[in-house]
Amino acid sequence: MTDRSIYEQNIGPWFLEHAGDLERKLLVGRRERAADLESAVRVFLELLRGFESLDVDCPSVTVFGSARFKEDHPYYKLARIMGKRLAEAGYTVMTGGGPGIMEAANRGAKEGGGPSIGVNIELPHEQDPNPYLDRFVEFDHFFVRKLMLVKYSCAFVVMPGGFGTLDEVFETATLMQTGKIQHFPIILMGREFWHELDDFMRRSLIPQGTISEEDLDLFKQTDDPDEVVRIVDAFRQKQEQEI
């Protein structure tokens, strides 16, 4: 169930009625100063709600991927197995909370006996919360939602997806490349899907000097759910040794 208590106490019924318009209005362009300050307060309250709601006890792995894959699709099946393996290894599985790959990973986590969390966003389609969530938090701003998905994760698993998935994986890679966050595994599952993107980076970005060859080391590729667990485990063991 979505926790709206902070909003209800501080902003009231108007907010709940117009929540879906908030990000569009914020990004529309130049506005009166008072309107921007009001938006800043709402963003701050949304951040507070996220921090209060996502205090998880065990390490989390965030899974990204398309909302459009159905239950019989091979990528859905792969994400479900992978979510189960992560849960069995002691990880919380966190997703965007919607259908498709997100549902599959949360479903696998439930089957593996581990915590399953959804960090959703209100959209005109595709983003109804899936039924396999132990905890569900809904946000109104994409950038706040992405912050939560990064902040509480020790690794990302990225399944095939569209613009949203690509945005999430490359924003995270940019944060690592520029030293804004520590390096942690970005694991690309679905080698056939990612092949051409990998080829593009090697044939175009590296020769043009827009990225370095070492930047590709940020990404790991595998289609083996057990290998995903081994990569995440190895990273956490290395972290503990450095501490």
N, C-alpha and C positions, 0 to 999 in steps of 0.2 A: 504494500500500500504506500502511495506517495506521501511523504511527510511535508506538508505545507504549513506547519505551525508557525514558523518564523514570519512568513508572509502574512498569514492571517492576523497575527498579533500586531504587525507593524505597518501593513499597507491596506489590508482589508479587502472587501468583496470586489472593488474595482479591479484590483490586480489580478485576481483569479479569473475574472471575466475577459480581461484583455491580455493575458500573459503571452499568448501566441504572437502578438504584434511587437513585443518589446525589442527583440534584436533588430527587426526591420526598421523600427523607428530610431533606434540608436545609431544605425549605420546609414541612415538616409542622407546625411550630409550636414551642412551647417544648420544649427538650430539656436534657439535662445539659450543663454547660459544656464538659466534655471532648469530647463528641460534636460540638459546634459548632466547637471548636478543631481537631478532626481534619478536619472538612469544610473549614475555612479553609485548612489545609495542602494538601488535595487541589486546591482551587480555584487556589491559588498555583502548584502544580506544573502544572496544566493551562494556566495563563497562560504559564508558561515554555515549555511545549511548543509553544504557538501562536506565540510570538515566535521561537523557534528554527526553526520549520517554514515560516514565511510571510515570510521575508526575500526579497522579489521585487525584481528589478533595474529593471523598467520600470513606469510608472504603471498602476494597476489601476482597473478599473471593475467595481463589483459589480452583478449582475443579480438581482433578486428576482422571484418569480412562483410560481404554483401548480405543485405536483407532479403534478396530476391531468390536465393536458392531454396528449393523445396526439399521435403523430407527424403525423397527418393534420389536426390542428386548426389553424385560421388563426393563432392566437396562438403556437403552437409554431413554425410556419413563419416568422412575423415575428421571433421571438426568435432563430432560427437565422441569418437574414440579418443581423440586428443584431449578433450575436456575431461573425460573419465580418467585417463592416465595421469593428468596433472592433479586431479583431486586425490587419487590414490597415493600420490607422492607427497601429499600434504599441502598443496597450494590452493588458495582461493582463486576461483575463476571469475574474472570480471569482464563484462562485455558492455556494449551499448544498450543492452536490454531488449532489443527488438527481435524480429523474426530472422529466418535464414541462418547464416553462419552463427550469429549471436545466440539464437535459440539452441542450435546444435551443441555449441560449447557449454552453455548453461545446463542443458539436458544431460550431457555427459558428466558434468561435475556432480549433479544430483545423483546420478547412477553410481558415481564413484565414491559417494558418501562425503563429499566436501562442500564447503560454502560456495554459493552461487549468487553473484551480485550483478545487478543491471544499473547502468548509468545512462538513463534514457534522455531524449529530447523531444519536445512537442513539434511534430511535423504534420503537414497535411496528408501524408500517406506513409505507409511502410513501418511506422515506428510504434505500434501498439506493443506494450510489454509482453514478453513471452511468459508462459506459465511455469517456468522452471527456476524462478528466482526466489531466493531466501530473503533478499533485501533489494529494494527498488527505489531509486531516487531519480526524479525527473527534473531536468533543468530547462531553462528558456534561452540560454545563450550558448552557442556552440563552443566558444572559447573557454567558458567556465567548465563545460562538460569535458573538453579535451584535457584541461588542466587536471581534473580529478582522475581521469584515466591514466595520465602519466605519473602523477604524484604518488599513487599508491601501488605502483607496479614495480616488480624487479625484473620483468621481461615482457616483451611483446611477441605474440604469435599473430602473424598477418596472413590470412587466407585470401583467396581471390575476391576482388570487390571492385567498386566503381570509384567515382570521384571522391566520395567521403573516405573510403579506405586509403586511397592514394594520398589524400591530404593528410591523414593521420600518420601514415608511415613516413612521409617525407618531412613533415613538420618535426617529428621526433628525431629523425636523422639529422636535420638541420640544428636542432638544439644540442645534439651530441657533437656534431662537427664544429660548432662554434663555442663549445665548452660551457654552455648554459646549464646542462645537466650532465651527470656522470654517464659514462658509457655502460650500457647493459644490453643484453641480447635482443636483437630484432630478427625474429625467425620467420622466414617466408616459407609457407607451405603451399604446395601446388606448383611444382617445378615447371610443368608445361605452361602454366599461366604466366609465370614470372620470367620465362626464358627471354622473350623479346624485349622486355624492359631492361633486363640485365645486359642484353646485347646492345641496346641503345646507349646505355651508360658507358659501355666499354668502347663502342665505335664512334660515339659522338662527344660525350661530355669529357671523357679523359683526354682524347686527342686535342680537343679545343682548349683544354686547361681550365674548364669551369669547375671540375672536381679533380681531386688527386686519386691515384689508384688505391691508396690506403683507405680512402673513404668507403670503398666497397667492402672493406673488412667489417663495417658496421652491420652488414647483413649476413645471416646464415640461411642456407636453404636445405630443406629436407622434406620428405613426404612420410617420414617414419615418426609416429607419435612418441615412441619410446626414445628416439633420438632427441626430440624436443625436451623431454624430461631430463635427459643426460646433459644437454646444453645448459639448461636452467640450473640444475644441481651444481654443475662445475662452476658456474658463475658465482653462485651463492657461497660455495666453499672457498673460492678465491677471495671473495669479500670478507669472509670471517677471518681468514688468515691475515689479511691486511689490517684488520682491526686489532 
